[in-house]
Amino acid sequence: MSSGVSEENLKDLAKEVVKTLLGARERDRYLVRPYYYTAFNPRKQEQIKFLHALQNQGFCVKAIPLKKRGDRFIEKGVDVALVTDLVSMAFRNAYDTAILVSGDYDFIEAIRIVMALGKRVEVAMFTHATNDELRRTADRFIPLEKLAEEIRREE
């Protein structure tokens, strides 16, 4: 969770990331709605402010409070919420292409289900943080380190 990002910077960064992920030259693609899934500590105001800033930029934020287990907090339910939306929206024909910004192996079966429904799934993540099988399963892999270079060059 980032706390040092101003709302203005977040807006500019979000626009650049979305533009690059969609492909500036691919005019037949447009963003219906970006989703952001996370767990958060409801006692940390900077996390809540960050989530509100994302909402103000048009993101549909699915934020699940951390659960206390013993003397520590754990994340529960974030991946399930993402997979539920990914698959249910594919069944409802709400999108043609999903861009999943994650490198987590746990999403492979959901991706296969979505692809079996005729949808495209692209995975965007830093190469070193992406499971090899996830990269091979997706219709397209977008290495975020290259995306970061492109954004820096445009600045």
RAZIHU-V876015 format. One record per helix or strand of 3 or more residues. SS is the DSSP state (h for helix, s for strand). FROM is the first residue (numbers start at 0). TO is the last residue. If there is no record, write none. Layout:
# RAZIHU-V876015
[[SS & FROM & TO] [SS & FROM & TO]]
This chain:
# RAZIHU-V876015
[[h & 6 & 21] [s & 34 & 39] [h & 44 & 55] [s & 59 & 64] [s & 66 & 68] [s & 71 & 73] [h & 77 & 90] [s & 96 & 99] [h & 104 & 115] [s & 119 & 124] [h & 126 & 128] [h & 131 & 136] [s & 139 & 142] [h & 143 & 153]]
